[in-house]
Amino acid sequence: MEFTIDAVANKMIMVLLGLAVLVALGGLAFFRSYEAIPFAIGAGMAAFTNVVRVVWLKKTINKSVEMETPKGAKYFFQIHYFLRIVFTGVMLLIAALAPDNIVNLLGVIIGILTFPVAMRLMQLFIPPDAPMTTPQPVKEEGEE
């Protein structure tokens, strides 16, 4: 099986969305009242944040691989790493400033913490020695 950054990112998004559903259902089972809805909204907000982070990471990796100098790629990657952390912090700040009856901060925090869990779960799908390849352009009919 061939592994590309796009395929890994798509699987990571699916794992994150599955974990978000589990977190939301766990909140529904735990709260069993009107507080479950803001918790689920918080989990959904965290799922959105995680998906944006994965897509952003995929684009950053693809762009840094295409760069001419390793030093430029390193700085590009470091800046985008910092920006992803700032984005996560902004989303947490928005959740903290939102009223408790709209977004539950605990749901956002638990949802954000599913990102490293998803990274570990991805190790079940991708063997550690699997070579990562670049996607090949699709040839149209008649091209050789």
N, C-alpha and C positions, 0 to 999 in steps of 0.2 A: 504494500500500500504506500502511496506517495503522500508525503506530508508537505503542505505549503503553509505559509503564514496565514493566508486567507482561510484555508480549511481549519486550521487550529483555532483561529479567531472565531469562526462560525460555531465550532463545537464549544468553545469557551462561553460564547453568548448563550447557547442552549443550556449549558450547565448552570450559568448564572440565573437564567430565567426560571429553571426548575427549582433552584435553591430559594429564589424569591417567593415562589408559590408555596414552598414548604414553610418558609418563615411566616408568610401571611396566614397560612392555615394554622400554624402553631400559635400565632397571636389570637386567632379566632377561638382556638381551643382553650387558651390560657385565660383570656379576659371574659369571654362569654357574656358580654354586655355591649353597651354603646361605645365603650373604649376600644373595641376590636377594630372598628372601621378606621379611626385615625392611625392605628398601628399598621393596618394593611396598606393605607395610603403611604405611610412612612416606608414600608417595605418596597412598595412600588417606586417611590422616589429614589430609594437606594438602588433598585434594579436599573432604573434609567441611568443613574450615575455610573454604575458599573459597566453597562453596555457602552456608554459614551467613552469611558476609559479604555475599554478593549478596542473599540474602533479607532480611537485616537492613537493607541499604542501600535496597532497594525499599520496605520498610515505613517507613523514615525519610523517604525522599523523599515518599511519599504523605502521611504525617502532617504534614511541614513545609509542604507545599503547602496543606493544609487549615487551617493556623493563621491566626489573625486578624491578628497583627502580624508584620511582616518581621523585627523585632529578635528576637522570641521564636522564630521559625522558624530564624533564624541560630544562636542559642544552642543550640537543640534539635539542630540538625544538627551543630554543633561538638562537643557532648557525645557524641553517638552516633558521630562519627568517632573521637574519642579512645577510646571504649569498644570499637570494632572493632579498633583498634590494640592495646589491652590484651588483647583476646580472642586475637588472633594471637600476641602475646607469650606468653600463658599456654599456648597449644597448642605453641609452640616449646619452652617450658620443660618441659612434660610430656614431649615427645619427647627432650629433652636428658637428663632424669632417668631415663627408661626404659632398661632394659638394652639393650645393642646387639644382642642376639640376638632382641629383640622388635620394636623400632622403630629404623630407621636414621635418624639426624638429617639426614643428607645428603638422603635421600628427601623428608623433610618440607620442608627448605629449598628444594630444587628445585621441589617441588610448590607451595609458597607463591609462589615467583617466577613461576609460570605465570599468576598473576592479572593482572599488567600485560601479559603476552603476550596473554592472552585479550582484554583491553581493546583492544589494537591490532588483533587479528583481528576484533573486532566492527565496526571501521571498514569492513571489507570488506562487511559485511551491511547497514550503515545509512549512507546517504549523509549528509554533513555538514549539508546544508541540509534534511533531513527534519524536518517539524514533529512534535513529540511531542503527542499528544492524550490526553485522559482517556478511560477506557473508559466507554461509554454503558451504562446499565442495560438488561438484557434484558427486553423486553416479553413478557408471557405472552399466550396466545391470548385474544382477546376484548377486550384492552385497546387503547385508541387514544391 
